[in-house]
Amino acid sequence: MAFDIEMIKKVYANMTSRVDAAREIVGRPLTLTEKILYSHLWDGVANQAYGRGVDYVDFAPDRVACQDATAQMALLQFMHAGKKTVAVPTTVHCDHLILAKNGAEFDLAAANKQSKEVFDFLSSVSDKYGIGFWKPGSGIIHQIVLENYAFPGGLMIGTDSHTVNAGGLGMLAIGVGGADAVDVMSGMSWELKFPKLIGVKLTGKLSGWTAPKDVILKVADILTVKGGTGAIVEYFGEGATSMSCTGKGTICNMGAEIGATTSTFGYDESMRRYLSATGRQDVVDAADKVASYLTADPEVYADPATYFDQVIEINLSELEPHINGPFTPDRGTPVSKMKEEAAANGWPIKVEWGLIGSCTNSSYEDMARAASIVNQAVELGISPKAEFGINPGSEQIRYTIERDGIIATFEKMGTKVFTNACGPCIGQWDRAGADKGEKNTIVHSFNRNFSKRADGNPNTHAFVTSPEMVAALAISGRLDFNPITDTLINDNGEEVKLSAPYGDELPKKGFAVEDAGFQAPAADGSGVQIVVSETSDRLQLLAPFQPWDGKNISGAKLLIKAFGKCTTDHISMAGPWLRFRGHLDNISNNMLIGAVNAFNDKTNSVKNQLTGAYDAVPAVARAYKAAGVPSIVVGDHNYGEGSSREHAAMEPRFLGVQAVLVKSFARIHETNLKKQGLLGLTFANEADYDKIQEDDTINFTDLVDFAPGKPLTLEFVHADGTKDIILANHTYNEGQIGWFVAGSALNLIAAASNA
């Protein structure tokens, strides 16, 4: 379970020599991001200044982290790689497959029973291949990583888009698909397009009701859900150093919501405090010796416009608490403007639920500050108007806040304490009455608020805000309540006012835990047997995808032309579908069922060109596959936004989709498509999207000449015999074309292992 201090020392020794050499080669001061990237190059010191956002570069990450929902498919793929053990430190965390319903004790017991087959599989595979295993109830992957494994200057990948949380401890931590993780676990390099750099200068200091969460809510409002695509965000300035380490983690966590590759902060005193408090003074001692390498060169922060591709400045002293939503995390509303915004848009004012937790806001500080508001309400005689639930971030957090009386404070208001797991944040919430589909409002401290994400109800208006604001809004029962200026009427009919929240950054008595929930792998896993039943509906061994036949794809049918926002939630829903994440055939029955068909404005209703009838998207895809007819998917902007789930790429591949043609991609999803042997293409002319018709048959005319930098030509033949010739761009390099030719990246890894 413990961090590997010797590995960290090697990283730092490598960093000093490589950064010094890179600085000489590049001929200028370096940002923190560049220092970490250059020091983790697969082939040693950079011999060129890579084109930002242009060149693909091979890196050597220090570790891999997987959550249980994505780990199933990642480990099923790794079993095909032919390796005896993982090549880099790797952990698996059971946090997604626990349904929130009645409370921690009941819900955890139910999950251990319902998902025993999956947990046993993950445990045995981890045991066999040298992977650390965190049991159900141990906590949320990103909080555990922050508490145990993250360290300044490291490079980490994880099979969850919010891996980026570890940037709060000065890492570059990047969300990837399972196939990328398999590459690194197998001892291969990991490829990333060298990112652009966005600098966010934070001046002033947070105070009153404003929290670190408001920084990223403001940044999301500025950049939108795709404004950070292809970029790493680096925060700096007096405002950055004045915040807690876990507050920095919150900001980095939600960088996934602006499409950023990752986000990070330079090493500072708050990180020293956190590392020491979590039992890692050895890391502090090692980091202090190379402290100047763990932040940008002074010239960078003195003149950021010269070194970053874009610079944003936010004065924390003037920043208002924000409430973002509904249905998208980048629609920001300052609390002072919510009354008029809600009225103008017809948002339900009554708050039904307030939820605190998720990987974004489940630290000791988060819980303490929210509890301070609850405690005030109790002392002032205010009965809460909304229901209230919390998910502690880890068993260590839960044990410590129970010891310190914080849980008891929450329970005075009838708060439901759920398991140390993701719960409602990812749709793992059995909310009473959600099936009625009633229009309602909830507020939460999570990171995402897409339609249907929390409770499956498309009419639930979910708003993202800080834990302390969640507490205030839930107590008031009103979305338009402004605790800075507004008063409440207590149970005695008296007018009372809440004071600003307060809470310790770290527990005064230190962290404590009886059983953190960690299982170390077997010293020798060669004798461990992994059993997957052929009749299981939860797990299914994978069969390799077929390689390309070397011919132009012809006679393909349009499966769906998706309109508007199409996230990985739309492509491969979570919630109840999580139970099938280890069974590709079963999980494929949710493929694109949430996407809006541009031709009828309906979800899960597309035309089967073989019969003329309308049917569910997976059913039509299976019909085409059974008939030997290839299909393609067409999409809008930022296609594949959201979670890293590679199921959103594997399902189309499994059901016979050959290509996905869109206006633009989210980074992780585009890579996932490539890894699975699919063609991820973008319109050379976005207006061509409008030319696609419902009964189109598609022919590729020059796929046989597939090459880097060369657009592909697609012929869309319409039902009346007319046709449109459309150019499609792509970002495939020679190696990625090799994945397509082989049928998938995994096929190449397996071939190399068996050679």
LINQUIVEN-V173868 format. One record per residue. N is the residue number from 1. RES is the residue in one small letter. D_CENTER is the distance of its C-alpha to the mean C-alpha in whole Angstrom. Layout:
n=N res=RES d_center=D_CENTER
n=N res=RES d_center=D_CENTER
This chain:
n=1 res=m d_center=23
n=2 res=a d_center=25
n=3 res=f d_center=23
n=4 res=d d_center=25
n=5 res=i d_center=27
n=6 res=e d_center=29
n=7 res=m d_center=26
n=8 res=i d_center=25
n=9 res=k d_center=29
n=10 res=k d_center=29
n=11 res=v d_center=26
n=12 res=y d_center=27
n=13 res=a d_center=31
n=14 res=n d_center=29
n=15 res=m d_center=27
n=16 res=t d_center=31
n=17 res=s d_center=33
n=18 res=r d_center=30
n=19 res=v d_center=29
n=20 res=d d_center=33
n=21 res=a d_center=34
n=22 res=a d_center=31
n=23 res=r d_center=32
n=24 res=e d_center=35
n=25 res=i d_center=34
n=26 res=v d_center=32
n=27 res=g d_center=35
n=28 res=r d_center=33
n=29 res=p d_center=31
n=30 res=l d_center=28
n=31 res=t d_center=24
n=32 res=l d_center=22
n=33 res=t d_center=20
n=34 res=e d_center=23
n=35 res=k d_center=24
n=36 res=i d_center=21
n=37 res=l d_center=21
n=38 res=y d_center=24
n=39 res=s d_center=25
n=40 res=h d_center=22
n=41 res=l d_center=24
n=42 res=w d_center=25
n=43 res=d d_center=28
n=44 res=g d_center=29
n=45 res=v d_center=30
n=46 res=a d_center=29
n=47 res=n d_center=32
n=48 res=q d_center=31
n=49 res=a d_center=29
n=50 res=y d_center=26
n=51 res=g d_center=26
n=52 res=r d_center=23
n=53 res=g d_center=21
n=54 res=v d_center=23
n=55 res=d d_center=24
n=56 res=y d_center=22
n=57 res=v d_center=22
n=58 res=d d_center=22
n=59 res=f d_center=20
n=60 res=a d_center=21
n=61 res=p d_center=18
n=62 res=d d_center=19
n=63 res=r d_center=17
n=64 res=v d_center=14
n=65 res=a d_center=12
n=66 res=c d_center=12
n=67 res=q d_center=11
n=68 res=d d_center=14
n=69 res=a d_center=12
n=70 res=t d_center=11
n=71 res=a d_center=14
n=72 res=q d_center=17
n=73 res=m d_center=16
n=74 res=a d_center=16
n=75 res=l d_center=19
n=76 res=l d_center=21
n=77 res=q d_center=20
n=78 res=f d_center=21
n=79 res=m d_center=24
n=80 res=h d_center=26
n=81 res=a d_center=25
n=82 res=g d_center=28
n=83 res=k d_center=28
n=84 res=k d_center=29
n=85 res=t d_center=26
n=86 res=v d_center=23
n=87 res=a d_center=24
n=88 res=v d_center=21
n=89 res=p d_center=21
n=90 res=t d_center=18
n=91 res=t d_center=17
n=92 res=v d_center=16
n=93 res=h d_center=15
n=94 res=c d_center=16
n=95 res=d d_center=14
n=96 res=h d_center=13
n=97 res=l d_center=16
n=98 res=i d_center=18
n=99 res=l d_center=19
n=100 res=a d_center=20
n=101 res=k d_center=23
n=102 res=n d_center=26
n=103 res=g d_center=25
n=104 res=a d_center=24
n=105 res=e d_center=27
n=106 res=f d_center=28
n=107 res=d d_center=24
n=108 res=l d_center=23
n=109 res=a d_center=27
n=110 res=a d_center=26
n=111 res=a d_center=23
n=112 res=n d_center=25
n=113 res=k d_center=27
n=114 res=q d_center=25
n=115 res=s d_center=23
n=116 res=k d_center=25
n=117 res=e d_center=25
n=118 res=v d_center=22
n=119 res=f d_center=22
n=120 res=d d_center=25
n=121 res=f d_center=24
n=122 res=l d_center=21
n=123 res=s d_center=23
n=124 res=s d_center=26
n=125 res=v d_center=24
n=126 res=s d_center=22
n=127 res=d d_center=26
n=128 res=k d_center=27
n=129 res=y d_center=25
n=130 res=g d_center=25
n=131 res=i d_center=21
n=132 res=g d_center=21
n=133 res=f d_center=20
n=134 res=w d_center=19
n=135 res=k d_center=21
n=136 res=p d_center=20
n=137 res=g d_center=20
n=138 res=s d_center=19
n=139 res=g d_center=16
n=140 res=i d_center=13
n=141 res=i d_center=11
n=142 res=h d_center=10
n=143 res=q d_center=13
n=144 res=i d_center=15
n=145 res=v d_center=14
n=146 res=l d_center=15
n=147 res=e d_center=18
n=148 res=n d_center=19
n=149 res=y d_center=18
n=150 res=a d_center=17
n=151 res=f d_center=19
n=152 res=p d_center=20
n=153 res=g d_center=21
n=154 res=g d_center=19
n=155 res=l d_center=16
n=156 res=m d_center=14
n=157 res=i d_center=11
n=158 res=g d_center=9
n=159 res=t d_center=8
n=160 res=d d_center=5
n=161 res=s d_center=2
n=162 res=h d_center=3
n=163 res=t d_center=6
n=164 res=v d_center=8
n=165 res=n d_center=9
n=166 res=a d_center=12
n=167 res=g d_center=13
n=168 res=g d_center=15
n=169 res=l d_center=17
n=170 res=g d_center=18
n=171 res=m d_center=16
n=172 res=l d_center=14
n=173 res=a d_center=11
n=174 res=i d_center=9
n=175 res=g d_center=6
n=176 res=v d_center=9
n=177 res=g d_center=10
n=178 res=g d_center=13
n=179 res=a d_center=16
n=180 res=d d_center=15
n=181 res=a d_center=14
n=182 res=v d_center=18
n=183 res=d d_center=19
n=184 res=v d_center=19
n=185 res=m d_center=20
n=186 res=s d_center=23
n=187 res=g d_center=24
n=188 res=m d_center=23
n=189 res=s d_center=22
n=190 res=w d_center=18
n=191 res=e d_center=18
n=192 res=l d_center=17
n=193 res=k d_center=18
n=194 res=f d_center=20
n=195 res=p d_center=18
n=196 res=k d_center=19
n=197 res=l d_center=20
n=198 res=i d_center=19
n=199 res=g d_center=21
n=200 res=v d_center=21
n=201 res=k d_center=24
n=202 res=l d_center=24
n=203 res=t d_center=28
n=204 res=g d_center=29
n=205 res=k d_center=28
n=206 res=l d_center=26
n=207 res=s d_center=29
n=208 res=g d_center=29
n=209 res=w d_center=27
n=210 res=t d_center=24
n=211 res=a d_center=21
n=212 res=p d_center=19
n=213 res=k d_center=16
n=214 res=d d_center=19
n=215 res=v d_center=18
n=216 res=i d_center=15
n=217 res=l d_center=16
n=218 res=k d_center=19
n=219 res=v d_center=17
n=220 res=a d_center=15
n=221 res=d d_center=18
n=222 res=i d_center=20
n=223 res=l d_center=17
n=224 res=t d_center=16
n=225 res=v d_center=13
n=226 res=k d_center=14
n=227 res=g d_center=16
n=228 res=g d_center=14
n=229 res=t d_center=13
n=230 res=g d_center=15
n=231 res=a d_center=15
n=232 res=i d_center=15
n=233 res=v d_center=15
n=234 res=e d_center=18
n=235 res=y d_center=19
n=236 res=f d_center=23
n=237 res=g d_center=26
n=238 res=e d_center=28
n=239 res=g d_center=25
n=240 res=a d_center=23
n=241 res=t d_center=25
n=242 res=s d_center=26
n=243 res=m d_center=23
n=244 res=s d_center=22
n=245 res=c d_center=19
n=246 res=t d_center=17
n=247 res=g d_center=17
n=248 res=k d_center=16
n=249 res=g d_center=13
n=250 res=t d_center=12
n=251 res=i d_center=13
n=252 res=c d_center=11
n=253 res=n d_center=8
n=254 res=m d_center=8
n=255 res=g d_center=9
n=256 res=a d_center=6
n=257 res=e d_center=8
n=258 res=i d_center=11
n=259 res=g d_center=10
n=260 res=a d_center=10
n=261 res=t d_center=10
n=262 res=t d_center=10
n=263 res=s d_center=12
n=264 res=t d_center=15
n=265 res=f d_center=18
n=266 res=g d_center=22
n=267 res=y d_center=23
n=268 res=d d_center=25
n=269 res=e d_center=27
n=270 res=s d_center=24
n=271 res=m d_center=23
n=272 res=r d_center=26
n=273 res=r d_center=26
n=274 res=y d_center=23
n=275 res=l d_center=24
n=276 res=s d_center=27
n=277 res=a d_center=27
n=278 res=t d_center=24
n=279 res=g d_center=27
n=280 res=r d_center=26
n=281 res=q d_center=29
n=282 res=d d_center=30
n=283 res=v d_center=27
n=284 res=v d_center=28
n=285 res=d d_center=31
n=286 res=a d_center=30
n=287 res=a d_center=28
n=288 res=d d_center=30
n=289 res=k d_center=33
n=290 res=v d_center=30
n=291 res=a d_center=29
n=292 res=s d_center=30
n=293 res=y d_center=28
n=294 res=l d_center=25
n=295 res=t d_center=25
n=296 res=a d_center=26
n=297 res=d d_center=30
n=298 res=p d_center=31
n=299 res=e d_center=32
n=300 res=v d_center=29
n=301 res=y d_center=28
n=302 res=a d_center=32
n=303 res=d d_center=31
n=304 res=p d_center=28
n=305 res=a d_center=29
n=306 res=t d_center=30
n=307 res=y d_center=27
n=308 res=f d_center=24
n=309 res=d d_center=24
n=310 res=q d_center=23
n=311 res=v d_center=24
n=312 res=i d_center=23
n=313 res=e d_center=25
n=314 res=i d_center=24
n=315 res=n d_center=27
n=316 res=l d_center=26
n=317 res=s d_center=29
n=318 res=e d_center=29
n=319 res=l d_center=26
n=320 res=e d_center=26
n=321 res=p d_center=23
n=322 res=h d_center=21
n=323 res=i d_center=20
n=324 res=n d_center=18
n=325 res=g d_center=18
n=326 res=p d_center=19
n=327 res=f d_center=17
n=328 res=t d_center=15
n=329 res=p d_center=13
n=330 res=d d_center=15
n=331 res=r d_center=19
n=332 res=g d_center=20
n=333 res=t d_center=23
n=334 res=p d_center=25
n=335 res=v d_center=26
n=336 res=s d_center=30
n=337 res=k d_center=29
n=338 res=m d_center=28
n=339 res=k d_center=31
n=340 res=e d_center=32
n=341 res=e d_center=29
n=342 res=a d_center=28
n=343 res=a d_center=32
n=344 res=a d_center=32
n=345 res=n d_center=29
n=346 res=g d_center=30
n=347 res=w d_center=27
n=348 res=p d_center=28
n=349 res=i d_center=29
n=350 res=k d_center=29
n=351 res=v d_center=26
n=352 res=e d_center=26
n=353 res=w d_center=24
n=354 res=g d_center=22
n=355 res=l d_center=19
n=356 res=i d_center=18
n=357 res=g d_center=15
n=358 res=s d_center=12
n=359 res=c d_center=10
n=360 res=t d_center=10
n=361 res=n d_center=14
n=362 res=s d_center=16
n=363 res=s d_center=18
n=364 res=y d_center=22
n=365 res=e d_center=22
n=366 res=d d_center=20
n=367 res=m d_center=22
n=368 res=a d_center=25
n=369 res=r d_center=25
n=370 res=a d_center=24
n=371 res=a d_center=27
n=372 res=s d_center=29
n=373 res=i d_center=29
n=374 res=v d_center=30
n=375 res=n d_center=33
n=376 res=q d_center=34
n=377 res=a d_center=34
n=378 res=v d_center=36
n=379 res=e d_center=38
n=380 res=l d_center=39
n=381 res=g d_center=40
n=382 res=i d_center=37
n=383 res=s d_center=36
n=384 res=p d_center=32
n=385 res=k d_center=32
n=386 res=a d_center=28
n=387 res=e d_center=27
n=388 res=f d_center=25
n=389 res=g d_center=22
n=390 res=i d_center=20
n=391 res=n d_center=18
n=392 res=p d_center=19
n=393 res=g d_center=16
n=394 res=s d_center=18
n=395 res=e d_center=22
n=396 res=q d_center=23
n=397 res=i d_center=22
n=398 res=r d_center=23
n=399 res=y d_center=26
n=400 res=t d_center=27
n=401 res=i d_center=26
n=402 res=e d_center=29
n=403 res=r d_center=31
n=404 res=d d_center=31
n=405 res=g d_center=32
n=406 res=i d_center=28
n=407 res=i d_center=28
n=408 res=a d_center=31
n=409 res=t d_center=31
n=410 res=f d_center=28
n=411 res=e d_center=30
n=412 res=k d_center=33
n=413 res=m d_center=32
n=414 res=g d_center=31
n=415 res=t d_center=27
n=416 res=k d_center=26
n=417 res=v d_center=24
n=418 res=f d_center=21
n=419 res=t d_center=20
n=420 res=n d_center=18
n=421 res=a d_center=15
n=422 res=c d_center=12
n=423 res=g d_center=15
n=424 res=p d_center=15
n=425 res=c d_center=11
n=426 res=i d_center=11
n=427 res=g d_center=14
n=428 res=q d_center=16
n=429 res=w d_center=19
n=430 res=d d_center=22
n=431 res=r d_center=23
n=432 res=a d_center=27
n=433 res=g d_center=28
n=434 res=a d_center=25
n=435 res=d d_center=27
n=436 res=k d_center=29
n=437 res=g d_center=27
n=438 res=e d_center=28
n=439 res=k d_center=27
n=440 res=n d_center=26
n=441 res=t d_center=24
n=442 res=i d_center=21
n=443 res=v d_center=20
n=444 res=h d_center=17
n=445 res=s d_center=15
n=446 res=f d_center=12
n=447 res=n d_center=9
n=448 res=r d_center=9
n=449 res=n d_center=13
n=450 res=f d_center=13
n=451 res=s d_center=17
n=452 res=k d_center=17
n=453 res=r d_center=14
n=454 res=a d_center=15
n=455 res=d d_center=19
n=456 res=g d_center=19
n=457 res=n d_center=22
n=458 res=p d_center=21
n=459 res=n d_center=24
n=460 res=t d_center=22
n=461 res=h d_center=21
n=462 res=a d_center=18
n=463 res=f d_center=18
n=464 res=v d_center=16
n=465 res=t d_center=18
n=466 res=s d_center=18
n=467 res=p d_center=19
n=468 res=e d_center=23
n=469 res=m d_center=23
n=470 res=v d_center=22
n=471 res=a d_center=25
n=472 res=a d_center=27
n=473 res=l d_center=26
n=474 res=a d_center=26
n=475 res=i d_center=30
n=476 res=s d_center=31
n=477 res=g d_center=30
n=478 res=r d_center=29
n=479 res=l d_center=27
n=480 res=d d_center=29
n=481 res=f d_center=30
n=482 res=n d_center=30
n=483 res=p d_center=31
n=484 res=i d_center=32
n=485 res=t d_center=35
n=486 res=d d_center=35
n=487 res=t d_center=37
n=488 res=l d_center=37
n=489 res=i d_center=40
n=490 res=n d_center=40
n=491 res=d d_center=42
n=492 res=n d_center=45
n=493 res=g d_center=45
n=494 res=e d_center=44
n=495 res=e d_center=42
n=496 res=v d_center=40
n=497 res=k d_center=37
n=498 res=l d_center=34
n=499 res=s d_center=34
n=500 res=a d_center=31
n=501 res=p d_center=28
n=502 res=y d_center=29
n=503 res=g d_center=27
n=504 res=d d_center=28
n=505 res=e d_center=25
n=506 res=l d_center=26
n=507 res=p d_center=28
n=508 res=k d_center=32
n=509 res=k d_center=33
n=510 res=g d_center=30
n=511 res=f d_center=27
n=512 res=a d_center=28
n=513 res=v d_center=27
n=514 res=e d_center=30
n=515 res=d d_center=27
n=516 res=a d_center=24
n=517 res=g d_center=23
n=518 res=f d_center=23
n=519 res=q d_center=25
n=520 res=a d_center=26
n=521 res=p d_center=26
n=522 res=a d_center=30
n=523 res=a d_center=32
n=524 res=d d_center=33
n=525 res=g d_center=31
n=526 res=s d_center=33
n=527 res=g d_center=35
n=528 res=v d_center=32
n=529 res=q d_center=32
n=530 res=i d_center=29
n=531 res=v d_center=30
n=532 res=v d_center=28
n=533 res=s d_center=31
n=534 res=e d_center=32
n=535 res=t d_center=32
n=536 res=s d_center=28
n=537 res=d d_center=26
n=538 res=r d_center=23
n=539 res=l d_center=23
n=540 res=q d_center=25
n=541 res=l d_center=26
n=542 res=l d_center=25
n=543 res=a d_center=27
n=544 res=p d_center=27
n=545 res=f d_center=26
n=546 res=q d_center=29
n=547 res=p d_center=30
n=548 res=w d_center=31
n=549 res=d d_center=35
n=550 res=g d_center=35
n=551 res=k d_center=36
n=552 res=n d_center=35
n=553 res=i d_center=33
n=554 res=s d_center=36
n=555 res=g d_center=36
n=556 res=a d_center=33
n=557 res=k d_center=32
n=558 res=l d_center=30
n=559 res=l d_center=27
n=560 res=i d_center=26
n=561 res=k d_center=25
n=562 res=a d_center=22
n=563 res=f d_center=23
n=564 res=g d_center=21
n=565 res=k d_center=17
n=566 res=c d_center=16
n=567 res=t d_center=12
n=568 res=t d_center=11
n=569 res=d d_center=12
n=570 res=h d_center=15
n=571 res=i d_center=15
n=572 res=s d_center=14
n=573 res=m d_center=14
n=574 res=a d_center=13
n=575 res=g d_center=15
n=576 res=p d_center=19
n=577 res=w d_center=17
n=578 res=l d_center=15
n=579 res=r d_center=19
n=580 res=f d_center=19
n=581 res=r d_center=16
n=582 res=g d_center=19
n=583 res=h d_center=21
n=584 res=l d_center=21
n=585 res=d d_center=24
n=586 res=n d_center=23
n=587 res=i d_center=20
n=588 res=s d_center=21
n=589 res=n d_center=23
n=590 res=n d_center=20
n=591 res=m d_center=19
n=592 res=l d_center=19
n=593 res=i d_center=21
n=594 res=g d_center=19
n=595 res=a d_center=20
n=596 res=v d_center=23
n=597 res=n d_center=26
n=598 res=a d_center=27
n=599 res=f d_center=31
n=600 res=n d_center=31
n=601 res=d d_center=28
n=602 res=k d_center=27
n=603 res=t d_center=24
n=604 res=n d_center=25
n=605 res=s d_center=28
n=606 res=v d_center=29
n=607 res=k d_center=33
n=608 res=n d_center=34
n=609 res=q d_center=36
n=610 res=l d_center=38
n=611 res=t d_center=39
n=612 res=g d_center=39
n=613 res=a d_center=37
n=614 res=y d_center=34
n=615 res=d d_center=31
n=616 res=a d_center=28
n=617 res=v d_center=25
n=618 res=p d_center=25
n=619 res=a d_center=29
n=620 res=v d_center=30
n=621 res=a d_center=28
n=622 res=r d_center=29
n=623 res=a d_center=33
n=624 res=y d_center=32
n=625 res=k d_center=31
n=626 res=a d_center=34
n=627 res=a d_center=36
n=628 res=g d_center=35
n=629 res=v d_center=34
n=630 res=p d_center=31
n=631 res=s d_center=29
n=632 res=i d_center=26
n=633 res=v d_center=23
n=634 res=v d_center=24
n=635 res=g d_center=21
n=636 res=d d_center=21
n=637 res=h d_center=19
n=638 res=n d_center=15
n=639 res=y d_center=15
n=640 res=g d_center=12
n=641 res=e d_center=10
n=642 res=g d_center=6
n=643 res=s d_center=5
n=644 res=s d_center=6
n=645 res=r d_center=9
n=646 res=e d_center=12
n=647 res=h d_center=14
n=648 res=a d_center=14
n=649 res=a d_center=16
n=650 res=m d_center=18
n=651 res=e d_center=19
n=652 res=p d_center=21
n=653 res=r d_center=22
n=654 res=f d_center=23
n=655 res=l d_center=25
n=656 res=g d_center=27
n=657 res=v d_center=25
n=658 res=q d_center=26
n=659 res=a d_center=24
n=660 res=v d_center=22
n=661 res=l d_center=23
n=662 res=v d_center=21
n=663 res=k d_center=22
n=664 res=s d_center=19
n=665 res=f d_center=15
n=666 res=a d_center=12
n=667 res=r d_center=12
n=668 res=i d_center=10
n=669 res=h d_center=11
n=670 res=e d_center=15
n=671 res=t d_center=14
n=672 res=n d_center=14
n=673 res=l d_center=17
n=674 res=k d_center=19
n=675 res=k d_center=18
n=676 res=q d_center=19
n=677 res=g d_center=23
n=678 res=l d_center=22
n=679 res=l d_center=23
n=680 res=g d_center=20
n=681 res=l d_center=23
n=682 res=t d_center=23
n=683 res=f d_center=26
n=684 res=a d_center=29
n=685 res=n d_center=30
n=686 res=e d_center=27
n=687 res=a d_center=30
n=688 res=d d_center=31
n=689 res=y d_center=28
n=690 res=d d_center=31
n=691 res=k d_center=33
n=692 res=i d_center=32
n=693 res=q d_center=34
n=694 res=e d_center=33
n=695 res=d d_center=36
n=696 res=d d_center=35
n=697 res=t d_center=35
n=698 res=i d_center=34
n=699 res=n d_center=35
n=700 res=f d_center=34
n=701 res=t d_center=37
n=702 res=d d_center=36
n=703 res=l d_center=33
n=704 res=v d_center=36
n=705 res=d d_center=35
n=706 res=f d_center=32
n=707 res=a d_center=31
n=708 res=p d_center=29
n=709 res=g d_center=29
n=710 res=k d_center=32
n=711 res=p d_center=31
n=712 res=l d_center=31
n=713 res=t d_center=33
n=714 res=l d_center=33
n=715 res=e d_center=36
n=716 res=f d_center=35
n=717 res=v d_center=38
n=718 res=h d_center=39
n=719 res=a d_center=41
n=720 res=d d_center=44
n=721 res=g d_center=44
n=722 res=t d_center=43
n=723 res=k d_center=40
n=724 res=d d_center=37
n=725 res=i d_center=37
n=726 res=i d_center=33
n=727 res=l d_center=32
n=728 res=a d_center=28
n=729 res=n d_center=26
n=730 res=h d_center=24
n=731 res=t d_center=23
n=732 res=y d_center=24
n=733 res=n d_center=26
n=734 res=e d_center=28
n=735 res=g d_center=26
n=736 res=q d_center=23
n=737 res=i d_center=26
n=738 res=g d_center=27
n=739 res=w d_center=24
n=740 res=f d_center=26
n=741 res=v d_center=29
n=742 res=a d_center=28
n=743 res=g d_center=26
n=744 res=s d_center=23
n=745 res=a d_center=22
n=746 res=l d_center=23
n=747 res=n d_center=26
n=748 res=l d_center=27
n=749 res=i d_center=26
n=750 res=a d_center=28
n=751 res=a d_center=31
n=752 res=a d_center=31
n=753 res=s d_center=31
n=754 res=n d_center=33
n=755 res=a d_center=35
